[in-house]
């Protein structure tokens, strides 16, 4: 068991790193890894290695993942996508279920009973798959919100629907099954609201009152999530996922002060859990389940991908403000994940024992659809996003926090070489010069909740916090670092280092920007003296050596723009320049004869 557990965790994290390094969908690598470790090599056999506890562990892990997903559902996003989201999570579910039943029966050759259960299982678009895909796809926020909200809301709804169908099939011969199902549905909703919403509100209140210390907040939440899941399941079977999702949504919108830190902690946990679950998911396949696949099941799976999902989305979004591009993308992207596989694995044995012989095809059909959608959607989402022009605009945006004559001059120079720059400031008057020069601006506090809702601040890939307050610059860098990476947040040199006091710790600030120790005040002073921004292109004939030889000794190198077009702010340890690099420098008047359209060295 120890060897299997370590193998799964290590292999999962390696797959996550490879996905990041080579810009591949992580779920594809995780699924392939599970196949290699499981049915192909036989190195791990989850059912044998973990025994009967595997099902319980899987359910608990999925509960934490759904809670973390609910935590990231913000009501301001729902306002932007409310109509479409409501349709997809209500009418869309019913349509997908109905069309799925017909597909499973008429194409897959399954009985109406098993078709009803399979259709219910497959209405989910699992967040365990959607969330990793969205991290790589770079969709615009509106389209990403459609997929995110649908995936997270539909997951517990799909599970609940599958449970109700499952109960109906088992007890249909023992009296009024429909009445029992309606009672079960009402009980599940009531338990979820009371336990999920109630525990979330109580925890939030305890946090605000200071009854729980900071170091216990994240552990307390995880313990509460597991407790809510277990108690909900005791009260009503399979209502735990709905309760934990609701708990996440309530806590995520309570505006708790320390929520960002807790959310990041749970994101780290979720990465480990998703890696574990996907490797276990595919490693659990057996050769017997693979041999059970026949041509009708293959045709049925293709029907779910190319007919059921597109038709359900198209019909559900009629007469909404959803664009045809969004409808095409959502009609294609519907990967299934852990919840669908766990549901099929849990329901199939009992149905077979109850006399539904074709229930033996549930597991291979669901796994086949999971693999098909993971591979097809994982590799096609990026190209389809570009084809439909649904990606975030351009290569990404450069955010400069703080409007001053120097930052406006810098932004203007970058804009003239096709860099997408936005300047943010809390003073309307300071942004006037930038607006007059056609530079995008954002008026407001970048640390506020309003900034998170601002479309103008979408698709930021690097930040330069350049106000006159180094402490505020550090706060801005710490705010953006978890989202962009520590290597992409910068601020000017703090002259307090020379006095060894009143300085923000190096670990709590952004990277010191530019090639020389120059403070914000000094940058502004030099600009008043006539200094300006200049660009130089490095070529095969005009090398880094030539550039440095002609660069004034007191000049400051600010940034490099490689051939890819994404700006890289320089630090005091700049990288070696390559042909095709454009160097942005801050130079004295005698070297700045053409500051606005700088002299290009060739």
C-alpha positions in Angstrom: 0.0 0.0 0.0 2.8 2.4 0.9 4.6 1.8 -2.4 1.4 2.3 -4.4 0.5 5.5 -2.5 3.9 7.0 -3.0 4.0 6.0 -6.7 0.7 7.6 -7.4 1.5 10.9 -5.6 5.0 11.3 -7.1 3.8 10.3 -10.6 0.9 12.7 -10.3 3.0 15.7 -9.3 5.6 14.9 -12.1 2.7 14.9 -14.6 1.5 18.3 -13.3 5.0 19.7 -13.7 5.4 18.2 -17.2 2.0 19.7 -18.1 3.1 23.2 -16.9 6.6 22.9 -18.6 5.3 21.8 -22.0 1.9 23.6 -21.9 -0.1 20.3 -22.1 -3.4 19.5 -20.4 -2.5 18.0 -17.1 -5.5 15.6 -17.1 -4.2 13.9 -20.3 -0.9 13.2 -18.8 -2.5 12.0 -15.5 -4.8 9.7 -17.4 -2.0 8.2 -19.5 0.1 7.8 -16.3 -2.7 5.8 -14.6 -2.9 3.5 -17.6 0.8 2.8 -17.6 0.9 2.2 -13.8 -2.3 0.2 -13.8 -3.6 -2.1 -16.5 -0.5 -1.9 -18.8 2.3 -2.5 -16.3 0.3 -3.9 -13.3 2.6 -1.9 -10.9 -0.4 -0.7 -8.9 -3.9 -2.2 -8.5 -5.9 0.3 -6.5 -8.7 -2.1 -5.6 -6.2 -4.5 -4.2 -3.7 -2.0 -2.7 -6.3 0.1 -1.0 -9.1 -2.3 -0.5 -12.6 -1.3 0.4 -11.5 2.0 1.8 -10.7 3.3 -1.7 -14.4 4.3 -2.4 -14.6 6.2 0.9 -11.3 8.0 0.3 -12.4 8.9 -3.3 -15.7 10.4 -2.1 -14.0 12.5 0.6 -11.4 13.8 -1.9 -14.2 14.7 -4.3 -16.0 16.5 -1.5 -12.9 18.7 -0.8 -12.5 19.4 -4.5 -16.1 20.5 -4.9 -15.8 22.7 -1.8 -12.7 24.3 -3.2 -14.6 24.8 -6.5 -17.5 26.4 -4.7 -15.1 28.6 -2.8 -14.0 30.1 -6.2 -17.6 30.8 -7.4 -18.1 34.5 -7.0 -21.6 36.0 -7.3 -20.2 38.9 -9.4 -19.3 36.3 -12.0 -22.8 34.8 -11.7 -24.3 38.2 -12.4 -22.3 38.4 -15.7 -23.4 34.9 -16.7 -26.6 34.4 -14.7 -29.1 33.7 -17.6 -26.9 31.2 -19.4 -25.8 29.5 -16.1 -29.4 29.1 -15.0 -30.3 27.5 -18.3 -27.3 25.1 -18.4 -27.9 24.0 -14.8 -31.7 23.5 -15.1 -33.0 23.0 -18.6 -29.6 21.9 -19.8 -29.5 19.1 -17.3 -32.9 17.8 -18.2 -32.2 18.0 -21.9 -28.8 16.2 -21.6 -30.5 13.5 -19.5 -33.4 12.9 -21.9 -31.2 12.9 -25.0 -28.6 10.8 -23.3 -31.3 8.2 -22.4 -32.3 8.0 -26.0 -28.7 7.7 -27.2 -27.9 4.9 -24.7 -31.0 2.9 -25.5 -31.2 3.2 -29.3 -27.5 3.4 -30.1 -25.9 1.7 -27.2 -28.4 -1.1 -27.0 -29.0 -0.7 -23.3 -32.3 -1.2 -21.5 -34.4 1.8 -20.7 -33.6 1.4 -17.0 -29.8 1.3 -17.3 -30.0 4.0 -20.0 -31.8 6.3 -17.5 -29.0 5.8 -15.0 -26.2 6.2 -17.5 -27.8 9.4 -18.8 -28.0 10.8 -15.3 -24.4 10.0 -14.5 -23.2 11.7 -17.7 -25.0 15.0 -17.2 -22.0 16.1 -15.1 -19.1 18.0 -16.5 -16.6 17.5 -13.7 -14.7 20.4 -12.1 -11.8 18.0 -11.5 -11.3 18.2 -15.3 -12.7 21.6 -16.2 -10.6 23.6 -13.7 -7.2 22.2 -15.0 -8.3 22.8 -18.6 -9.3 26.4 -17.9 -5.8 27.1 -16.4 -4.2 26.2 -19.7 -6.9 27.5 -22.2 -6.6 31.3 -21.5 -10.3 31.8 -22.2 -11.9 35.2 -21.7 -13.5 35.5 -18.2 -17.1 35.3 -19.4 -16.7 32.1 -21.3 -14.6 30.5 -18.6 -17.3 31.5 -16.1 -19.9 29.6 -18.1 -17.9 26.4 -18.0 -16.7 26.8 -14.4 -20.2 27.5 -12.9 -21.8 24.8 -15.0 -19.2 22.2 -14.0 -19.3 22.9 -10.3 -23.0 23.3 -9.9 -23.9 20.3 -12.2 -21.6 17.9 -10.4 -23.6 17.5 -7.2 -26.9 17.9 -9.2 -25.8 15.1 -11.5 -24.8 12.9 -8.6 -28.2 13.5 -6.9 -30.1 12.8 -10.1 -28.1 9.5 -10.5 -28.9 8.5 -6.9 -32.6 9.2 -7.4 -32.7 7.1 -10.6 -30.7 4.4 -8.8 -33.1 4.3 -5.9 -36.1 4.1 -8.3 -34.6 1.2 -10.1 -33.9 -0.7 -6.9 -37.2 0.0 -5.2 -39.6 0.3 -8.1 -41.1 -3.1 -7.3 -41.6 -2.3 -3.6 -44.4 0.3 -3.6 -44.7 4.0 -4.4 -41.1 4.6 -5.7 -41.9 8.1 -7.1 -43.1 9.3 -3.7 -40.0 7.9 -2.1 -37.8 9.7 -4.6 -39.5 13.1 -4.1 -39.1 12.7 -0.3 -35.4 11.9 -0.8 -34.9 14.9 -3.0 -36.5 17.3 -0.5 -34.5 15.8 2.3 -31.3 16.1 0.4 -31.9 19.8 -0.4 -32.9 20.5 3.2 -29.9 18.8 4.7 -27.6 20.6 2.3 -28.9 24.0 3.1 -28.9 23.4 6.8 -25.6 21.7 7.1 -23.7 23.2 4.2 -24.9 26.8 4.5 -25.2 26.7 8.3 -21.7 25.4 9.0 -20.2 27.8 6.4 -21.9 30.8 8.1 -21.0 29.6 11.6 -17.3 29.1 10.6 -17.2 32.5 9.0 -18.7 34.1 12.1 -16.2 32.4 14.3 -13.3 33.6 12.1 -14.6 37.2 12.3 -14.9 37.1 16.1 -11.4 35.7 16.4 -12.5 32.5 18.1 -10.2 30.5 15.8 -6.5 31.4 15.5 -5.0 32.0 12.0 -3.0 28.8 12.0 -6.1 26.7 12.6 -8.4 28.3 10.1 -7.4 26.2 7.1 -7.4 22.9 9.0 -10.7 23.8 10.6 -12.3 24.3 7.2 -11.0 20.9 5.9 -12.3 19.2 9.0 -15.6 20.9 8.7 -15.9 20.0 5.0 -15.4 16.3 5.8 -17.8 16.5 8.7 -20.5 18.1 6.6 -20.0 15.5 3.9 -20.3 12.6 6.4 -23.3 14.0 8.3 -25.2 14.9 5.1 -24.6 11.3 3.8 -25.9 9.9 7.1 -29.1 12.0 6.8 -29.6 11.4 3.1 -27.4 9.1 0.9 -25.3 11.0 -1.6 -26.3 14.4 -0.5 -22.8 15.2 0.9 -21.5 16.5 -2.4 -24.3 19.0 -2.7 -23.8 20.1 0.9 -20.0 20.7 0.5 -20.5 22.6 -2.7 -23.1 24.9 -1.1 -20.7 25.3 1.9 -17.9 26.5 -0.4 -20.2 29.0 -2.3 -21.4 30.5 1.0 -17.9 30.9 2.5 -16.5 32.1 -0.8 -18.9 35.1 -0.8 -18.7 36.1 2.9 -15.7 38.4 2.2 -13.6 36.9 5.0 -10.3 38.8 5.6 -8.1 35.7 5.5 -10.0 33.9 2.8 -7.3 34.4 0.1 -4.7 32.6 2.2 -7.1 29.8 2.9 -8.1 29.6 -0.7 -4.5 29.2 -1.8 -3.9 26.5 0.7 -6.9 24.6 -0.5 -5.7 25.1 -4.1 -2.5 23.4 -3.2 -4.4 20.5 -1.5 -6.7 20.2 -4.5 -3.8 19.8 -7.0 -2.6 16.9 -4.9 -6.0 15.3 -4.7 -6.8 15.8 -8.4 -3.5 14.2 -9.3 -4.1 11.3 -7.0 -7.7 10.7 -8.1 -7.0 10.8 -11.8 -4.1 8.4 -11.6 -6.2 6.0 -9.4 -9.2 6.5 -11.7 -7.4 5.2 -14.8 -5.2 2.7 -12.9 -8.5 1.0 -11.6 -9.4 -0.2 -15.1 -9.1 -3.9 -15.6 -8.6 -5.9 -18.7 -12.1 -7.4 -18.3 -13.7 -4.0 -18.4 -11.7 -3.1 -21.5 -12.7 -6.4 -23.2 -16.4 -5.6 -22.5 -16.3 -2.7 -25.0 -18.1 -3.4 -28.3 -19.0 -1.3 -31.4 -22.4 -0.2 -30.0 -20.8 1.2 -26.9 -18.2 3.0 -29.1 -21.0 4.5 -31.3 -22.9 5.5 -28.1 -19.9 7.3 -26.7 -19.3 9.2 -29.9 -23.0 10.1 -29.9 -22.7 11.6 -26.4 -19.7 13.7 -27.6 -21.0 14.8 -31.0 -24.8 14.8 -30.5 -26.0 14.8 -26.9 -23.9 17.6 -25.5 -24.0 20.0 -28.5 -27.8 19.6 -28.9 -28.5 20.0 -25.2 -26.4 23.2 -25.0 -27.9 24.6 -28.2 -31.5 24.1 -27.1 -30.8 25.3 -23.5 -29.3 28.6 -24.6 -31.9 29.6 -27.2 -33.0 33.2 -26.7 -30.1 34.1 -24.3 -27.4 36.6 -24.6 -24.9 33.8 -25.2 -22.9 34.3 -28.5 -22.8 31.6 -31.1 -19.1 31.2 -30.5 -19.7 30.5 -26.8 -22.5 28.0 -27.7 -20.2 26.2 -30.1 -17.4 26.0 -27.5 -19.7 24.9 -24.7 -21.4 22.4 -27.0 -18.0 20.7 -27.6 -16.3 21.0 -24.2 -17.8 18.7 -21.7 -15.1 16.4 -20.1 -16.2 13.9 -17.5 -14.1 13.1 -14.5 -13.9 11.5 -11.1 -17.5 11.9 -10.0 -18.9 10.1 -13.1 -16.4 7.2 -12.7 -17.1 6.9 -8.9 -20.8 6.9 -9.5 -20.7 4.2 -12.2 -18.4 2.0 -10.0 -20.7 2.4 -7.0 -24.0 1.7 -8.8 -23.1 -1.1 -11.2 -22.6 -4.0 -8.8 -25.9 -3.5 -7.0 -27.8 -3.2 -10.3 -26.3 -6.4 -11.6 -27.3 -8.2 -8.4 -30.8 -6.8 -8.8 -31.2 -8.4 -12.2 -30.1 -5.6 -14.6 -27.6 -7.7 -16.5 -26.6 -4.9 -19.0 -25.4 -2.8 -16.0 -22.1 -4.5 -16.6 -21.5 -2.0 -19.4 -21.9 1.0 -17.1 -18.2 1.1 -16.0 -16.6 0.5 -19.4 -18.9 3.0 -21.1 -18.3 5.8 -18.5 -14.5 5.2 -18.6 -14.4 5.2 -22.4 -16.3 8.5 -22.4 -13.9 9.9 -19.8 -10.9 9.0 -21.9 -12.5 10.3 -25.1 -13.4 13.6 -23.6 -10.2 14.1 -21.7 -8.1 13.6 -24.8 -10.3 15.2 -27.4 -11.2 18.3 -25.3 -7.9 18.5 -23.6 -6.0 19.0 -26.9 -8.7 20.9 -28.8 -9.8 23.5 -26.3 -6.7 25.8 -26.9 -7.0 25.7 -30.8 -10.8 26.0 -30.7 -10.5 29.0 -28.3 -8.2 30.7 -30.9 -10.4 29.8 -33.8 -13.5 31.2 -32.2 -11.6 34.2 -30.9 -12.7 33.5 -27.3 -9.3 33.8 -25.7 -8.1 36.7 -23.6 -7.2 39.6 -25.8 -3.6 39.7 -27.2 -0.5 38.2 -25.7 -1.5 39.5 -22.3 -1.5 42.8 -20.5 1.2 44.7 -18.6 -0.1 46.3 -15.5 1.7 49.4 -14.2 0.3 50.5 -10.8 0.8 54.2 -10.1 0.3 57.0 -12.7 3.2 59.5 -12.7 5.0 61.4 -15.5 7.6 58.6 -15.6 5.2 55.7 -15.7 3.1 57.4 -18.3 6.2 58.0 -20.5 7.2 54.4 -20.1 3.7 53.1 -20.9 3.6 55.4 -24.0 6.9 54.0 -25.3 5.7 50.4 -24.7 2.4 51.1 -26.5 4.3 52.4 -29.5 6.0 49.0 -29.9 2.7 47.1 -29.7 2.7 46.2 -26.0 -0.7 46.1 -24.3 -0.3 48.3 -21.2 -2.8 49.5 -18.6 -2.0 52.0 -15.9 -4.0 51.9 -12.6 -4.3 54.6 -10.0 -6.6 55.8 -7.3 -6.5 59.4 -8.4 -8.5 60.4 -11.5 -6.4 63.5 -12.2 -3.1 61.5 -12.3 -4.5 59.3 -15.1 -5.4 62.3 -17.3 -2.1 62.4 -19.1 -2.2 58.7 -19.9 -5.8 58.9 -21.2 -4.8 61.8 -23.5 -2.0 59.7 -25.0 -4.4 56.8 -25.7 -3.1 54.5 -22.9 -5.6 52.2 -21.3 -6.3 53.2 -17.7 -8.1 51.8 -14.7 -9.4 54.2 -12.0 -9.6 52.5 -8.6 -7.8 50.5 -6.0 -6.1 47.4 -7.5 -6.4 45.7 -4.0 -10.2 46.1 -3.9 -12.9 43.6 -4.7 -14.0 45.9 -7.6 -10.6 45.2 -9.2 -11.3 41.5 -9.3 -14.4 42.2 -11.2 -12.8 44.6 -13.6 -12.6 43.3 -17.2 -9.8 45.9 -17.8 -7.6 43.9 -15.4 -8.2 40.6 -17.1 -5.3 38.7 -18.7 -2.5 40.5 -16.8 0.7 38.6 -17.0 3.2 40.9 -15.3 3.0 43.8 -12.8 5.2 46.8 -12.1 4.1 48.5 -8.9 5.7 52.0 -9.3 4.1 54.4 -6.8 6.0 56.6 -4.4 5.2 54.4 -1.5 7.4 51.3 -1.3 5.2 49.7 1.3 2.2 49.9 -0.9 4.2 48.6 -3.8 5.0 45.5 -1.7 1.4 45.0 -0.9 0.5 45.1 -4.6 3.2 42.6 -5.5 2.1 40.3 -2.7 -1.5 40.5 -3.9 -0.7 39.5 -7.5 2.2 37.0 -6.8 0.0 34.0 -6.1 -1.9 34.5 -9.4 1.0 35.5 -11.7 4.0 33.9 -10.0 6.6 35.7 -7.8 8.9 36.0 -10.9 6.4 38.3 -12.6 5.8 41.0 -9.9 8.3 43.9 -9.7 8.8 47.2 -7.9 11.5 49.9 -7.9 14.5 49.8 -5.5 13.8 50.9 -2.0 16.3 53.6 -1.0 15.7 52.6 2.6 18.1 49.7 2.1 21.0 52.2 2.3 19.8 53.2 5.8 19.0 49.6 6.9 15.7 50.6 8.4 12.1 51.1 7.5 12.4 48.6 4.7 10.0 45.8 3.7 11.6 42.4 4.0 12.9 41.0 0.8 10.6 38.0 1.1 7.6 40.2 1.4 8.1 42.4 -1.6 8.3 42.1 -5.4 11.5 41.6 -7.3 13.6 44.8 -7.4 13.1 46.0 -10.9 15.7 47.3 -13.5 19.4 46.8 -13.9 20.5 49.4 -11.4 19.6 50.3 -7.8 17.4 53.3 -8.7 14.4 54.4 -6.6 11.1 55.7 -7.9 12.0 59.3 -6.8 15.3 59.1 -8.6 13.6 57.9 -11.8 11.3 60.9 -11.7 14.1 63.3 -10.9 16.1 62.1 -13.9 13.1 62.4 -16.2 12.8 66.1 -15.2 16.5 66.5 -16.2 15.7 65.3 -19.7 16.2 61.5 -19.5 14.0 59.4 -21.8 13.0 55.9 -22.9 15.0 54.3 -25.8 14.6 50.9 -27.5 17.4 48.9 -29.1 17.0 45.8 -31.2 19.7 43.1 -30.8 20.6 41.4 -34.1 23.2 39.0 -35.4 25.4 42.0 -36.4 24.6 44.3 -33.5 25.2 42.0 -30.5 24.9 42.4 -26.8 28.5 43.4 -26.6 28.0 46.2 -29.1 24.9 47.4 -27.3 26.7 47.5 -23.9 29.7 49.3 -25.4 27.5 52.1 -26.6 25.2 52.3 -23.6 26.0 55.2 -21.3 27.5 54.1 -18.0 24.7 55.5 -15.9 21.9 54.3 -18.1 19.3 51.9 -16.7 18.0 48.9 -18.6 14.3 48.5 -17.8 13.0 45.5 -19.8 13.5 43.1 -22.6 10.9 42.1 -25.2 11.9 38.8 -26.9 10.6 37.7 -30.2 7.6 36.1 -28.5 6.4 39.6 -27.7 5.9 39.2 -24.0 7.8 41.8 -22.0 10.2 40.8 -19.3 11.1 43.3 -16.6 14.8 43.3 -15.9 16.4 42.8 -12.5 20.0 43.3 -11.3 20.8 39.8 -12.7 19.6 40.3 -16.3 19.8 37.4 -18.7 22.0 37.2 -21.8 20.6 39.1 -24.7 19.7 37.1 -27.8 19.2 38.2 -31.5 15.6 39.5 -31.8 15.5 40.9 -28.3 14.3 44.5 -27.9 15.9 46.3 -25.0 14.1 49.1 -23.3 16.5 51.5 -21.6 16.3 54.8 -19.6 19.1 57.0 -20.9 20.4 60.5 -20.3 19.6 63.4 -22.6 22.8 63.2 -24.7 21.8 59.6 -25.6 18.2 60.3 -26.1 17.9 62.3 -29.2 14.9 60.3 -30.3 13.2 59.3 -27.0 9.7 58.7 -28.3 10.7 56.8 -31.4 14.0 55.6 -30.2 17.0 55.0 -32.4 17.0 51.4 -33.5 20.5 49.9 -33.7 20.9 47.4 -36.5 
